[in-house]
Amino acid sequence: MKFPRNARIFRGQLDAAPFAAVLFLLVIFMLLGSLVYTPGVRIQLPVGDGFVGTDKRTIAVSLDANGRYYFDNHAIDENELRMRLSKEVKDASEPLALVVRADEAATQKMFTRLTLLARQAGFSEAWLAILPRAAASSDPKRLP
């Protein structure tokens, strides 16, 4: 059985209206996508240079500007945090280091309280998480 061929090579001009409509829709989706609420707590880490790391396995705890603690991306009170950190230390076969992701608006008192809590739980060291400073292109001392 033979089917008739109706397909022909298009040799006319393309209509720009469908392309403009698709581009317009993409712009609208991008604009509306930026307005969508993202759940969570905003923590602005401090920026610095010349920080060191640790070779131990780390456990991270976040501290917001109001002094609330977050462990495994969940808000947690101080007593529960102490118990969870103690459990992590007991379950680990090696020494652990605590990484504190503290908001830059958090006070030194809040950070000290958290590190003392970690020491009671069995941690031997605590580190403050810092974002590296962006390399300035006008600085001649820095290599790209």
C-alpha positions, 0 to 999 in steps of 0.5 A: 500500500502506498501513502501519498506524500504531502510533506514539502520542504518549507521555503518561506519566511519564519513567523517571529510571533511564536518565538517572541511568545515563547521568549515572553513566557520564559521571562515571565516564568523567571520573574515569577520564580524569583518571587516564590517563597523559599522555606528556611532560615537565612544565615549570612556567614562571615567572610574572611581570609586565611582560615584553616580546616580540620582533618577530623570528621565534622558535624555541623550546627547552625546558629541564627542571629536570634540564638536558635540552633539548627541540627540536620536542618531542623530547629532544636533546643539546647537540651536536645542538641546536647543529647544529639551531639553526645550520641554522635560522639558516642557513635563515632569511632574517631574524634569529631570536630564541630563546625558552627555555621553562625550568622554574622549577626550572632554574638560571641556569647552565643558562639561561646555557649554553643562551643561549651555545649559541644565540649560537654557533649565530648567534642574536642574542637569547634570551628567557625564556618567562614566564606572565602573572600572573593578574589579581586581582579584589581589586586596585583598580589592575588593570582587568578 
